Amino acid sequence: MPAIGRRSTVSTAPRLALAALLVGGGWASAQENTASGVEVWVDHEAASVVVAALTPLDSQLSFPAARARAARRAAAAAPAQFQVFAADYPLDSERTIGDAIAVDSRLFEQLASFAARPQLYLATLDRRLAALRTEYRYPLTSQGLALPDGRPLIDLFVSHTRTTEPRTVLGFHPSRSFTGVLIFVAGELPARAKLGDRPLQPALLPTVYDADLDIFYSSTMVAPEALRRWGMVRYAQRLDDTSYLPRIGVLPLQVMARGLYGELDTDIIIPNQAARTLLADPTNHQLLREGRVVVVIAPNDAAADQDAAADPAAGAAP
């Protein structure tokens, strides 16, 4: 499955130097420990950041020794590669994770400690037995944890203990009880206060607005235990993906995104009517507290084919 949003190939000297600064080491140690052919991306279905590397085996060593050395190099490189990727990853509409740690030394130390504990997911030789393929994973939420006593990345950014209530909708608006919220993002969308259309950028803590820019869904509306369990939203790429059904159920509110908002193009604008349809029934507020929201991001070439399927009456323009 193609990655959603940013995908990073970590191979240049400037990025290696940044990695060395992030992990507190020097340029020489970062250069020595870095595996070649490294890619880093977010696997949203597995709720993890994946650091994949192809590390050549040293032909001057015996096969067991060469494999062991390649494994050590990949393991030593993973923390720096993860931190370089995380520094660029959006936290919310205004900040990347790097922006957040730059002004908070405690958070900086927590991220370094988190990066030092990658989960080994895959270690196998290539077909020529000349290189070792490895995948290390860092859990975004508890769903990505391989060990029950681990800590997910989002836990570093959950600071509230009580949830804020969704806004009250005045007047009568036809509504019903839903089992979740399914937002469809069809290709690139117009970004408020910017020129041209832009792709949605996934984030740890995005916000959803209505067309009047009133908040429909924000991180403080979600219970801390729900954020740790599966995050604010589950990003996906297909409407027929059944893996997210346990999260939003069989009768979700389905709505088309109409625009983007925020400096980093992470926040979604939905029609007023769709927001009011859900908020008018107080029993639906629990869905937001539990984080039962899925965002399907279709690539441009698939957006036209799926547009009508995800635009029911509830998602009509205001």
QUINORDA-V441824 format. One line per field, one symbol per residue. ss: DSSP state (@ for helix, = for strand, . for the rest). phi: phi as a letter, one per 30 degrees, with the letter a starting at -180 (. if undefined). psi: psi as a letter, one per 40 degrees, with the letter a starting at -180 (. if undefined). Layout:
# QUINORDA-V441824
ss->???
phi->???
psi->???
This chain:
# QUINORDA-V441824
ss->.......===..@@@@@@@@@@....@@@@@@@....======....=========......@@@@@@@@@@@@@@@@@@@@@@@@@@.=.....=@@@@@@..@@@@@@@@@@@...=======.....=========..@@@........@@@@@.......................======..===.....==.........==.....===.@@@..@@@@@@@...===.....@@@@@@@....=========.....====.@@@@@@@@..@@@@@@@@...======.@@@@@@@.@@@..@@@...
phi->.ddcidbcccacdeddddddddciccddddddddddicbbaccddchbccccbccdddddcdeddddddddddddddeedddddddecdddbdcbdddddddcbdddeddddddddbdcdcaabddddhcaccbbcbcddbddcdcbdcdbdedddcccdcbddddddcdicbebadcclbcccccidbdceibcicbddcebdbdbccdddiddcabdddcdedddddbidbcdbbbdcdddcdedcicbddcbddcabbjdchcccccdeddddedddcedddddddcidbbccccdedcdddceddcbdedcddd
psi->hiihahhhhheiddddddddddeeaiddddddehiifhihihgddefihhhhihhiiheeiidddddddddddddddddddddddddehhdaeeiiddddddehdddddddddddegihhdhhiiidefeihhihiihhdiddehdhdeihidddeeheidiiiiiihhiihhhaihieahhhhhgaiihhheihiiiihhiidgiihiaeefihdhideehiddddddeadihhieidehededddeaegihhihieiiiidefdiihiidddddddddhddedddddefghhhhhhideedddedddegaddeii.
